[in-house]
Amino acid sequence: MKSLFGRDLTWTCHICGEERPDHLISVLTKPWITDDGRYIGDQNIRYCNDKVKCHERAVTFYFGESTTPTPPTPPTPPAIRKETQQVIPDVSNLFRRLICKCVNFVKGTTT
């Protein structure tokens, strides 16, 4: 493929760093997920389509990592706080008292 200026279009492989002609480069699009599990967009990884090692490495490649990149680990659920556990009985107790007041109101008695 030719560029607008008549030269052959070339791309740099993100895996091996080699500049290759357009027909020898493919793109793998993967979701870009932060360490805490949020989706922030897609990443397009260019790799040599005639080199098996480049294709295999593109599957596990993530931008921004200097050593052997691996897919991010799923986030761990946050620890349950003791304060949260204490709120639930208080709310249910308040709810019970409200129901009793409503029932008494309907019956015509007050407490």
C-alpha positions, 0 to 999 in steps of 0.5 A: 500500500502506498502512502499519500506521498507515494512511498510504501507504507510501513509500520513498526511492530510493537513486539519486536520493534522491526519496521515492516511493510503494511502487508506484513503487519496485523493489529490485535485490538484488546480492552485496556483495563486498569489494575483495579478492573476499570475499562479505560478503552482499547489498545491496538497492538501491531505485530508481524503476521508472518512471525509466530513469536510476534503473534503469540506475544501480542496476545499477552502484551499490554502497553506501559509495562517494561518487563514481561507483561501479563494480563492484569489480575482481577481486583480483589473485593474490598474488605467488609468494614465493621461499621457496615456490619453494625449499620444493618442491625440498626436499620432493621431495628428502626424498620421494625419500630416503624412497622410497629408504629404504623400498625399501632396507628392503624389499630388506633393505639399509640405507644 
